[in-house]
Amino acid sequence: MKVPSRPNDKCYVRLVDDIPDDHTGDTYDQVFITDDEEIYQWASEDRYRLRMIKFLQKYKCIRYILDCSHDVNAVWKSVVWADEIINEEEPIFVTDTLILHCGSIESYRKVIPRIRGSYNRLVLHGHMSWFQVKQLIHPNVKQVRINATFEMLPVEIERENFVNYIMKHCRGAEYK
């Protein structure tokens, strides 16, 4: 299986510091994107505890305490169906937190090209490839939480790349 090149691949997520003036697509500060109905319902529920954490997450010092020194406890303001993003003409922009929960590599393959932005927190669930994980981590991403299973092909080469990639990412206290 041939692995596509990174920057020229059509699925590569482009970092955008500022949203273009002519952008007509949706912009999200903190968004949870899923292709699973049960997960969508769960993420959409209004719970007191989640509302309290959302309020506290506004403050960087409290956000750091809630995350501890080794975890990312992300919150979201919006929940969006993956199909809505795939079917839109314009890509979406995410400015702070991107949470993705897709059930298959194919779903991630369709969603990833539709995401732009300078988000700095990334949480991944579901099933994806290691290549797709790397596509979503751009230079502004400081905190990553992977609760997904992911495939590495070919395993021998990707295993070493994985270890090196993680070691480079974890380069300071704010990088998790």
C-alpha positions, 0 to 999 in steps of 0.5 A: 500500500502506497502512503501518499506524500504529506503536504501535497496530499489532498487530505492534508489539514491546512493550518490557517492562522486567520480566517479569510474575509471571504470565508462563508463556511462555519467557524467553531471555537470548540467543536465535537464532530462525529459520524455515530448517532449514539455519540452525537446524542451523548455529546449533545446532552446538556449536563450540569457538570459539563456546563461547569467545566466549560465555564472553568475552561475559559481560564488558562490556569484552571484549564491547566489544573483540570487537564493535569500535567499529562492529559487533555480534558477537552470540552465543546460548544458545538456538536456537528455531524460528520456528514454535514461537514463532508457535504458542505461546499466550504471547509469548516474553521476550528480556532481552539479545540477539535474533537473527532469521533469517527468509526472508520478510516474511510469516515476520517478520510472524508472529514479531514480535508474539510477541516481548517484552522489554528486549533491547539487542542486535538482529541481523537476517538474511533478508528483511523490510520497513523497517517490520518493522525499526523494530518491533523497535528499541525504546528499550533497543536500543543495538546493531543489526546488519542483514544482511537485505535489506529493502524500503522502500515507498514508496521516496521517503518511506522512504529519507529516514525510513531515513536520519533513523532511523539518524542518531538511533539512532547517538547515542553510542559504545555505540549501533551 
